[in-house]
Amino acid sequence: MKKVLTLMIACLALSGCAELQQVASQLPQGGILSNADIAAGLKEALDKGIDTQVTKLTQTDGFYKNELVKILLPAELQKVDKTLRGIGLGSLADEGLKMLNRAAENAVKEATPIFVNAVKQMTITDAKNILLGNDRAATDYLQRTTSSQLYAKFNPVIKSSFSKVGADKVWSNIITQYNKVPLVQDVNPDLTDYVTNEALKGVFTMIAIEEKDIRNNINARTSALLKRVFAMQDNK
């Protein structure tokens, strides 16, 4: 089957390749996949992952109640959390953590247009490499092509969200209370940068889960095109 796939991919690069007819009967689903088929199938899979998983993250508690992506405190603030809980301010610490996740949930709403554009820009070569790649090849493609744009989009939204949901006041109070504790070293972390990067990690974590499901679970291939295209990678 590897030889068949190698020949098929080589031939797809040449319109009208005669050998395509010779291998047609050996291909999964009994038909030849064109360049357009492969690209369309991969784009459909990416769109499905984006729509299914990114949408979940934008909902209330999309981050906060999802243990796979929940944003925890940065290392610098772990001691803050422990100290506050130790002096009876656990509820304040909990509220501060929730606010970080709320900001991420709000920011991720900006991701979809950027992802959609990246999918539209996918080349035939990208599609072939993704199809025969590992379980997160499509996710890696999105991460490589969108991370800079997403950071630039997320960062100001998260900064604004901190103000909108009151996180700036909550965290100002938390840090003020902590810095008043005798014999502790004052902290002043860049929470906007931290939450931006954690939000990015969360987005790609969830897209990778959807991609793996499509690659390994036939029932997750919800269209005829997805079934045909990913049958190729089943037999690589």
DRENDREN-536833 format. One record per atom (N, C-alpha, C): x, y, z; residue in one letter; residue number from 1. Coordinates in steps of 0.1 Angstrom, whole numbers, plus 5000, padded with zeros to 4 digits. Atoms other than C-alpha are relative to their C-alpha. Example, Ala and Ser with C-alpha at 12.3 -4.5 7.8 and 13.67 -1.06 7.14 Angstrom:
REM residues 2
5009,4988,5000,a,1
5123,4955,5078,a,1
5009,5012,5000,a,1
4991,4989,5000,s,2
5137,4989,5071,s,2
4992,5011,5008,s,2
REM end
This chain:
REM residues 236
5008,4988,5000,m,1
5000,5000,5000,m,1
5009,5013,5000,m,1
4991,4988,5000,k,2
5029,5024,5007,k,2
5004,5003,4986,k,2
4995,4998,5014,k,3
5041,5019,4971,k,3
4988,5006,4992,k,3
5012,4995,5007,v,4
5005,5026,4958,v,4
4999,5015,5003,v,4
5002,4986,4995,l,5
5003,5058,4979,l,5
5011,5009,4994,l,5
4989,4993,5006,t,6
5037,5069,4967,t,6
4998,5004,4986,t,6
5003,4998,5014,l,7
5028,5064,4931,l,7
4989,5010,4998,l,7
5011,4992,5001,m,8
4995,5081,4936,m,8
5003,5015,5002,m,8
4996,4986,4997,i,9
5010,5112,4952,i,9
5008,5006,4989,i,9
4991,4995,5011,a,10
5036,5115,4925,a,10
4992,5003,4988,a,10
5008,4998,5012,c,11
5010,5112,4898,c,11
4990,5012,5002,c,11
5009,4989,4998,l,12
4987,5138,4914,l,12
5006,5013,4996,l,12
4992,4987,5004,a,13
5014,5164,4907,a,13
5000,5002,4985,a,13
5000,4999,5014,l,14
5010,5157,4870,l,14
4986,4998,4994,l,14
5013,5002,5005,s,15
4977,5163,4854,s,15
5000,4990,4988,s,15
5001,5010,5010,g,16
4966,5134,4832,g,16
5009,4989,5000,g,16
4990,5011,4998,c,17
4991,5109,4846,c,17
4993,4987,4997,c,17
5006,5012,5004,a,18
4983,5076,4829,a,18
5000,4989,5011,a,18
4999,5010,4990,e,19
4994,5055,4859,e,19
4989,5001,5010,e,19
5011,4999,4990,l,20
4965,5068,4880,l,20
4990,4990,4997,l,20
5010,5010,5003,q,21
4941,5045,4862,q,21
5004,4986,5004,q,21
4994,5014,4997,q,22
4964,5015,4869,q,22
4998,4997,5015,q,22
5001,5002,4985,v,23
4962,5021,4907,v,23
4987,5003,5005,v,23
5013,4996,4995,a,24
4926,5032,4909,a,24
4993,4989,5008,a,24
5007,5011,4993,s,25
4913,4998,4919,s,25
5006,4996,5014,s,25
4993,5004,4988,q,26
4938,4995,4947,q,26
4998,5011,5011,q,26
5001,4989,4990,l,27
4929,5028,4964,l,27
4988,4998,5009,l,27
5011,5001,4991,p,28
4906,5030,4995,p,28
4988,5006,4994,p,28
5013,4995,5005,q,29
4869,5035,4987,q,29
4999,4999,4985,q,29
5001,5003,5014,g,30
4877,5024,4951,g,30
5000,5011,4991,g,30
4999,4989,5009,g,31
4883,5058,4936,g,31
5013,5008,5002,g,31
4988,4991,5000,i,32
4910,5083,4928,i,32
4997,5013,5007,i,32
5002,4987,4994,l,33
4914,5113,4949,l,33
5009,5010,4993,l,33
4993,4990,5007,s,34
4924,5144,4930,s,34
5007,5010,5010,s,34
4994,4989,4991,n,35
4945,5173,4944,n,35
4989,5007,5007,n,35
5011,4992,4995,a,36
4913,5192,4949,a,36
4993,4992,5011,a,36
5006,5009,4989,d,37
4898,5162,4969,d,37
5008,5000,5013,d,37
4992,5001,4988,i,38
4927,5159,4992,i,38
5000,5014,5008,i,38
5000,4987,4993,a,39
4929,5197,4999,a,39
4986,5003,5006,a,39
5013,4997,4995,a,40
4891,5199,5003,a,40
4997,4992,5013,a,40
5002,5008,4989,g,41
4891,5170,5027,g,41
5007,5005,5013,g,41
4993,4995,4988,l,42
4918,5184,5049,l,42
4994,5013,5005,l,42
5006,4988,4996,k,43
4902,5218,5049,k,43
4987,4998,5008,k,43
5012,5003,4993,e,44
4869,5203,5059,e,44
5003,4995,5014,e,44
4996,5005,4987,a,45
4886,5184,5088,a,45
5005,5011,5009,a,45
4996,4989,4992,l,46
4903,5216,5100,l,46
4988,5009,5004,l,46
5012,4991,4996,d,47
4871,5236,5098,d,47
4991,4993,5010,d,47
5008,5007,4990,k,48
4853,5209,5118,k,48
5007,5001,5013,k,48
4993,4999,4987,g,49
4880,5209,5145,g,49
4999,5014,5005,g,49
5001,4986,4995,i,50
4879,5247,5147,i,50
4986,5003,5005,i,50
5014,4997,4996,d,51
4841,5249,5148,d,51
4996,4992,5012,d,51
5004,5008,4989,t,52
4837,5221,5173,t,52
5007,5004,5013,t,52
4993,4998,4988,q,53
4865,5228,5197,q,53
5003,5014,5004,q,53
4998,4986,4997,v,54
4872,5265,5195,v,54
4988,5006,5006,v,54
5013,4994,4995,t,55
4835,5273,5200,t,55
4998,4996,5014,t,55
5001,5005,4986,k,56
4836,5252,5232,k,56
5007,5009,5009,k,56
4991,4992,4991,l,57
4864,5273,5246,l,57
4995,5014,5002,l,57
5005,4986,4999,t,58
4845,5306,5240,t,58
4988,5001,5009,t,58
5011,5000,4991,q,59
4817,5296,5262,q,59
5004,5002,5015,q,59
4997,4998,4986,t,60
4815,5304,5299,t,60
5004,4987,5006,t,60
4994,5012,4994,d,61
4837,5280,5318,d,61
5007,4991,4989,d,61
4994,5008,5011,g,62
4851,5268,5284,g,62
5015,4997,5004,g,62
4986,5003,4994,f,63
4886,5271,5300,f,63
4999,4995,5014,f,63
5000,5002,4985,y,64
4877,5272,5337,y,64
4996,4986,5004,y,64
5005,5013,4996,k,65
4859,5239,5338,k,65
5005,4989,4991,k,65
4994,5011,5009,n,66
4880,5220,5312,n,66
5014,4998,5006,n,66
4987,5003,4993,e,67
4909,5204,5331,e,67
5012,4999,4990,e,67
4989,5001,5010,l,68
4928,5199,5298,l,68
5006,5014,4997,l,68
4996,4987,5005,v,69
4931,5237,5292,v,69
4999,5010,5011,v,69
5002,4990,4990,k,70
4922,5254,5325,k,70
5013,5007,5003,k,70
4989,4992,4998,i,71
4946,5282,5331,i,71
5003,5001,5015,i,71
4996,5000,4987,l,72
4964,5278,5364,l,72
5009,5012,5003,l,72
4991,4988,4997,l,73
4986,5304,5382,l,73
5014,4997,4995,l,73
4986,5002,5004,p,74
5020,5310,5368,p,74
5009,4997,5012,p,74
4991,5004,4989,a,75
5049,5297,5389,a,75
5002,5011,5010,a,75
4997,4988,4991,e,76
5056,5332,5403,e,76
4988,5002,5010,e,76
5012,4997,4992,l,77
5020,5333,5417,l,77
4996,4988,5008,l,77
5004,5011,4992,q,78
5018,5298,5431,q,78
5002,5003,5015,q,78
4998,4997,4986,k,79
5033,5311,5463,k,79
4990,5010,5005,k,79
5010,4991,4996,v,80
5008,5339,5463,v,80
4987,4993,5004,v,80
5012,5007,4997,d,81
4979,5315,5461,d,81
5001,4992,5013,d,81
4998,5008,4988,k,82
4994,5293,5489,k,82
4999,5009,5012,k,82
5000,4991,4989,t,83
5000,5323,5511,t,83
4986,5005,5004,t,83
5014,4994,4997,l,84
4965,5338,5507,l,84
4991,4990,5006,l,84
5009,5010,4994,r,85
4948,5305,5514,r,85
5004,4997,5014,r,85
4995,5003,4986,g,86
4970,5301,5545,g,86
4996,5011,5010,g,86
5005,4989,4991,i,87
4957,5334,5559,i,87
4985,5003,4998,i,87
5014,4999,5001,g,88
4921,5328,5551,g,88
4994,5007,4988,g,88
5005,4992,5012,l,89
4918,5345,5517,l,89
4998,4990,4988,l,89
5001,5010,5011,g,90
4911,5313,5497,g,90
4989,5005,4989,g,90
5010,4996,5010,s,91
4879,5328,5481,s,91
5005,5011,4991,s,91
4994,4989,5009,l,92
4899,5358,5468,l,92
5009,4993,4990,l,92
4991,5007,5009,a,93
4924,5334,5453,a,93
4992,4993,4989,a,93
5009,5007,5010,d,94
4896,5314,5436,d,94
4995,5009,4990,d,94
5006,4990,5009,e,95
4881,5345,5422,e,95
5010,5005,4990,e,95
4989,4996,5009,g,96
4914,5356,5408,g,96
5003,4990,4989,g,96
4998,5010,5010,l,97
4919,5323,5390,l,97
4989,4999,4990,l,97
5011,5001,5010,k,98
4885,5323,5375,k,98
5001,5012,4990,k,98
4999,4988,5009,m,99
4891,5358,5361,m,99
5010,4998,4989,m,99
4990,5003,5010,l,100
4922,5346,5343,l,100
4993,4992,4988,l,100
5007,5009,5009,n,101
4901,5319,5326,n,101
4989,5007,4992,n,101
5010,4992,5007,r,102
4873,5343,5318,r,102
5006,5009,4989,r,102
4993,4991,5010,a,103
4897,5366,5299,a,103
5003,4991,4988,a,103
4996,5008,5011,a,104
4909,5337,5278,a,104
4988,4996,4992,a,104
5012,5003,5007,e,105
4874,5326,5270,e,105
4995,5011,4991,e,105
5004,4988,5008,n,106
4866,5361,5258,n,106
5009,5002,4988,n,106
4990,4998,5011,a,107
4898,5363,5237,a,107
4999,4990,4989,a,107
5000,5011,5010,v,108
4894,5330,5219,v,108
4989,5003,4989,v,108
5010,4996,5010,k,109
4863,5345,5201,k,109
5006,5006,4988,k,109
4993,4994,5011,e,110
4888,5363,5180,e,110
5008,4991,4991,e,110
4991,5010,5007,a,111
4905,5331,5168,a,111
4994,4995,4986,a,111
5005,5007,5012,t,112
4881,5317,5142,t,112
5003,5007,4987,t,112
4996,4994,5013,p,113
4886,5343,5114,p,113
5014,4998,4996,p,113
4986,5002,5004,i,114
4923,5339,5116,i,114
5003,4985,4996,i,114
4999,5014,5004,f,115
4920,5301,5115,f,115
4994,4997,4986,f,115
5007,5002,5013,v,116
4896,5302,5086,v,116
5009,5005,4988,v,116
4991,4995,5010,n,117
4920,5324,5066,n,117
5012,4991,4998,n,117
4989,5009,5002,a,118
4949,5300,5073,a,118
4996,4987,4993,a,118
5005,5011,5007,v,119
4928,5271,5061,v,119
4999,5003,4985,v,119
5002,4996,5014,k,120
4920,5289,5029,k,120
5013,5001,4993,k,120
4987,4999,5006,q,121
4957,5295,5023,q,121
5008,4987,4999,q,121
4993,5013,5000,m,122
4966,5258,5026,m,122
5003,4996,4985,m,122
4996,5004,5014,t,123
4985,5246,4995,t,123
4998,4985,4999,t,123
5001,5015,5002,i,124
4983,5211,4979,i,124
5011,4993,5007,i,124
4989,5007,4993,t,125
5017,5203,4993,t,125
4997,5000,5015,t,125
5004,5000,4986,d,126
5005,5213,5028,d,126
4990,4989,5002,d,126
5010,5010,4998,a,127
4975,5191,5024,a,127
5005,4986,5000,a,127
4994,5014,5001,k,128
4995,5160,5013,k,128
5008,4997,5012,k,128
4991,5002,4988,n,129
5020,5165,5041,n,129
4992,4997,5012,n,129
5009,5002,4989,i,130
4992,5168,5066,i,130
4994,4987,5000,i,130
5007,5012,5001,l,131
4973,5139,5054,l,131
5008,4988,5004,l,131
4991,5011,4997,l,132
5002,5115,5057,l,132
5009,5002,5011,l,132
4992,4997,4988,g,133
5016,5131,5088,g,133
4996,4993,5012,g,133
5004,5006,4988,n,134
5013,5123,5124,n,134
4986,5005,5005,n,134
5013,4998,4995,d,135
4982,5126,5146,d,135
4997,5015,5003,d,135
5003,4986,4999,r,136
4986,5164,5150,r,136
5007,5008,4989,r,136
4993,4993,5011,a,137
5001,5174,5117,a,137
4991,5012,4995,a,137
5008,4989,5003,a,138
4971,5196,5109,a,138
5000,5011,5010,a,138
4999,4991,4989,t,139
4972,5212,5143,t,139
5014,5008,4999,t,139
4987,4994,5002,d,140
5009,5218,5138,d,140
5001,5011,4989,d,140
5001,4991,5011,y,141
5002,5235,5105,y,141
4993,5013,5005,y,141
5007,4988,4995,l,142
4977,5259,5122,l,142
5009,5007,5010,l,142
4991,4994,4989,q,143
5001,5265,5151,q,143
5011,5008,4993,q,143
4989,4993,5007,r,144
5029,5274,5127,r,144
4996,5012,4992,r,144
5005,4990,5009,t,145
5008,5296,5104,t,145
4992,5011,5007,t,145
5009,4991,4994,t,146
4986,5314,5130,t,146
5005,5006,5013,t,146
4997,4997,4987,s,147
5004,5317,5163,s,147
5003,5015,5002,s,147
4996,4986,4999,s,148
5019,5352,5157,s,148
4987,5009,4999,s,148
5012,4992,5001,q,149
4986,5366,5145,q,149
4990,4998,5012,q,149
5009,5002,4989,l,150
4966,5350,5173,l,150
5005,5007,5012,l,150
4994,4993,4989,y,151
4990,5364,5199,y,151
4997,5015,4999,y,151
5003,4985,5002,a,152
4986,5399,5184,a,152
4986,5003,5002,a,152
5014,4998,4999,k,153
4949,5395,5184,k,153
4995,4998,5015,k,153
5004,5004,4987,f,154
4945,5378,5218,f,154
5004,5010,5011,f,154
4994,4992,4990,n,155
4968,5401,5238,n,155
4992,5012,5004,n,155
5008,4988,4997,p,156
4948,5434,5236,p,156
4986,4996,5005,p,156
5014,5004,4996,v,157
4915,5415,5240,v,157
5001,4995,5015,v,157
4998,5005,4986,i,158
4928,5398,5272,i,158
5002,5012,5009,i,158
4998,4988,4992,k,159
4940,5431,5285,k,159
4987,5008,5003,k,159
5013,4994,4999,s,160
4906,5446,5278,s,160
4990,4992,5009,s,160
5009,5009,4993,s,161
4888,5416,5292,s,161
5003,5001,5015,s,161
4997,4999,4986,f,162
4907,5419,5325,f,162
4992,5012,5006,f,162
5008,4988,4996,s,163
4891,5454,5328,s,163
4985,4997,5000,s,163
5015,5003,5001,k,164
4857,5442,5316,k,164
4995,4991,5011,k,164
5006,5009,4990,v,165
4853,5413,5340,v,165
5005,5003,5014,v,165
4995,4996,4987,g,166
4871,5431,5368,g,166
5012,4993,5005,g,166
4989,5008,4996,a,167
4901,5409,5368,a,167
5012,5009,5004,a,167
4989,4991,4997,d,168
4925,5439,5369,d,168
4999,5005,5015,d,168
5002,4995,4986,k,169
4909,5451,5402,k,169
5002,4988,5010,k,169
4998,5012,4992,v,170
4908,5415,5416,v,170
5014,4997,5002,v,170
4986,5004,4999,w,171
4944,5408,5408,w,171
5008,5011,5007,w,171
4993,4990,4993,s,172
4955,5442,5420,s,172
4998,4999,5015,s,172
5002,5002,4986,n,173
4939,5435,5453,n,173
5007,4987,5005,n,173
4992,5012,4996,i,174
4954,5400,5454,i,174
5015,5003,5003,i,174
4985,4997,5000,i,175
4989,5412,5447,i,175
5003,5010,5012,i,175
4998,4991,4989,t,176
4985,5441,5471,t,176
4999,4993,5014,t,176
5001,5007,4987,q,177
4973,5418,5499,q,177
5012,4991,5002,q,177
4988,5009,4999,y,178
5002,5394,5492,y,178
5012,5008,5004,y,178
4988,4992,4998,n,179
5028,5421,5491,n,179
5000,5006,5014,n,179
5001,4994,4986,k,180
5016,5433,5526,k,180
5005,4989,5010,k,180
4996,5011,4991,v,181
5025,5399,5541,v,181
5015,5002,5004,v,181
4986,4998,4996,p,182
5057,5403,5562,p,182
5009,4989,4994,p,182
4989,5009,5004,l,183
5089,5388,5548,l,183
4998,4993,4987,l,183
5001,5006,5014,v,184
5076,5380,5513,v,184
5006,5009,4990,v,184
4995,4992,5011,q,185
5092,5392,5481,q,185
4989,5005,4991,q,185
5010,4995,5008,d,186
5070,5415,5462,d,186
4999,4994,4986,d,186
5002,5006,5013,v,187
5055,5402,5429,v,187
4992,5010,4992,v,187
5008,4991,5009,n,188
5042,5421,5399,n,188
5001,4993,4986,n,188
4998,5008,5013,p,189
5038,5395,5370,p,189
4992,5007,4989,p,189
5007,4995,5012,d,190
5027,5403,5335,d,190
4990,4989,4996,d,190
5011,5010,5002,l,191
4994,5384,5336,l,191
4994,5000,4986,l,191
5005,5000,5013,t,192
4983,5396,5302,t,192
5008,4991,4990,t,192
4992,5008,5009,d,193
5012,5380,5284,d,193
4999,4985,5004,d,193
5001,5014,4995,y,194
5009,5348,5306,y,194
4987,4994,4995,y,194
5013,5005,5004,v,195
4972,5344,5299,v,195
4999,4998,4985,v,195
5000,5001,5015,t,196
4977,5351,5262,t,196
5006,4987,4995,t,196
4993,5012,5004,n,197
5002,5323,5259,n,197
4992,4987,5004,n,197
5007,5012,4995,e,198
4981,5299,5280,e,198
4987,4998,4991,e,198
5012,5001,5009,a,199
4950,5307,5258,a,199
5004,4993,4987,a,199
4995,5006,5013,l,200
4970,5298,5227,l,200
5002,4985,5002,l,200
4998,5015,4998,k,201
4981,5265,5242,k,201
4987,4993,5001,k,201
5013,5007,4999,g,202
4945,5257,5251,g,202
4993,4998,4987,g,202
5007,5001,5013,v,203
4932,5264,5216,v,203
5006,4988,4992,v,203
4994,5011,5008,f,204
4958,5241,5200,f,204
4998,4986,5006,f,204
5003,5013,4993,t,205
4953,5214,5226,t,205
4987,4994,4996,t,205
5013,5005,5003,m,206
4916,5212,5218,m,206
4999,4996,4985,m,206
5000,5003,5014,i,207
4921,5213,5180,i,207
5007,4987,4998,i,207
4993,5012,5002,a,208
4946,5185,5183,a,208
4992,4988,5004,a,208
5009,5011,4995,i,209
4921,5164,5202,i,209
4990,4996,4989,i,209
5009,5002,5011,e,210
4896,5168,5173,e,210
5007,4994,4989,e,210
4993,5006,5011,e,211
4922,5160,5147,e,211
5003,4985,5003,e,211
4997,5014,4996,k,212
4932,5128,5165,k,212
4988,4992,4999,k,212
5013,5007,5001,d,213
4896,5118,5167,d,213
4996,4997,4985,d,213
5003,5002,5014,i,214
4891,5123,5130,i,214
5009,4989,4993,i,214
4990,5009,5006,r,215
4923,5104,5121,r,215
4998,4985,5005,r,215
5000,5014,4994,n,216
4916,5074,5144,n,216
4986,4994,5002,n,216
5014,5004,4997,n,217
4878,5072,5148,n,217
4992,5002,4987,n,217
5007,4999,5013,i,218
4860,5064,5116,i,218
4986,5007,5002,i,218
5013,4994,4997,n,219
4827,5075,5132,n,219
5001,5015,5000,n,219
4999,4986,4999,a,220
4841,5110,5136,a,220
5001,5007,4986,a,220
5000,4995,5014,r,221
4844,5113,5098,r,221
4986,5002,4995,r,221
5015,4998,5001,t,222
4810,5129,5093,t,222
4996,5003,4985,t,222
5004,4998,5014,s,223
4810,5133,5055,s,223
5007,4990,4991,s,223
4994,5010,5009,a,224
4818,5111,5025,a,224
5014,5004,4996,a,224
4987,4995,5004,l,225
4847,5133,5016,l,225
5011,4997,5011,l,225
4991,5003,4988,l,226
4863,5129,5051,l,226
5003,4985,5000,l,226
4998,5014,4999,k,227
4858,5092,5049,k,227
5010,4996,4989,k,227
4992,5003,5012,r,228
4875,5090,5014,r,228
5015,5004,5003,r,228
4987,4994,4999,v,229
4904,5113,5022,v,229
5008,4993,5012,v,229
4993,5006,4988,f,230
4913,5098,5057,f,230
5001,4985,4999,f,230
4997,5014,5002,a,231
4910,5063,5044,a,231
5014,4998,4994,a,231
4986,5001,5005,m,232
4943,5070,5026,m,232
5010,4999,5011,m,232
4990,5001,4989,q,233
4961,5077,5059,q,233
4998,4988,5008,q,233
5002,5013,4993,d,234
4946,5046,5074,d,234
5009,4989,4995,d,234
4992,5010,5007,n,235
4966,5026,5049,n,235
5014,5004,4997,n,235
4986,4996,5004,k,236
4998,5045,5048,k,236
5010,4991,5006,k,236
REM end
